[in-house]
Amino acid sequence: MFVLLVLFLKEKQSLSSFKLQFLPVYLSSDHVILIKESRTWEEALYYCRHHHHDLVTITNMDEQRWVQEKTKNASSPFVWTGLRYTCSLGFWFWVSDEVVHYKNWDSPEQVNECDMSGAMETGGEHKWFKKHDEEKFNFFCSK
C-alpha cells in the first residue's frame, strides 16, 4: 500500500506548525481479491456479487498488472474474470458494464461460441483465454 503525505496549515500559523497526516491511498490491487475456490463462471459471478462486489474488470494495462500479480497464489491454471460473450449480440463485455477497450487475448482469432467467458492464465504471460462457462477455476472479485 502506498501512503499519501498531506500537509495541513491552519490560518495564521507559521510553517513550523504544519500538521502532518498520513492517509492511505487505495490502489487497484487493494480492490481485488483472489478466491481460491474452483467454481464455474456463473457460480463465481454469484459468489462475488453476494460476498464482495462483482467479478473483476480489467480496463487497462495497470489493472492487468495488479491482477496478474495476484494470480501467483491461484491453485488453478486459469482464473475467471468478469469478461463474458453474448451470443445474441455477438460481442464481449464486462459484467460491470464497462466497454472492452483494453484487450489481452492469447489468440483473438479464436471462434466465439455461446456459453464462453474470459479467463486469465495464471502462468506465462497471463493472457486471456475464451473458456466454456462450465469449467471450474479460481476467480477474482472486486471489492
C-alpha positions, 0 to 999 in steps of 0.5 A, a space after each residue: 500500500 502506498 501512503 499519501 503525505 498531506 500537509 495541513 496549515 491552519 490560518 495564521 500559523 507559521 510553517 513550523 506548525 504544519 500538521 502532518 497526516 498520513 492517509 492511505 491511498 487505495 490502489 487497484 490491487 487493494 480492490 481485488 481479491 483472489 478466491 481460491 475456490 474452483 467454481 464455474 463462471 456463473 457460480 463465481 459471478 454469484 459468489 462475488 456479487 453476494 460476498 464482495 462486489 462483482 467479478 473483476 474488470 480489467 480496463 487497462 494495462 495497470 489493472 492487468 498488472 495488479 491482477 496478474 500479480 495476484 494470480 501467483 497464489 491461484 491453485 488453478 491454471 486459469 482464473 475467471 474474470 468478469 469478461 463474458 460473450 453474448 451470443 445474441 449480440 455477438 460481442 464481449 463485455 464486462 459484467 460491470 458494464 464497462 466497454 472492452 477497450 483494453 484487450 489481452 487475448 492469447 489468440 483473438 482469432 479464436 471462434 466465439 461460441 455461446 456459453 464462453 467467458 474470459 479467463 486469465 492464465 495464471 502462468 506465462 504471460 497471463 493472457 486471456 483465454 475464451 473458456 466454456 462457462 462450465 469449467 471450474 477455476 479460481 476467480 477474482 472479485 472486486 471489492 
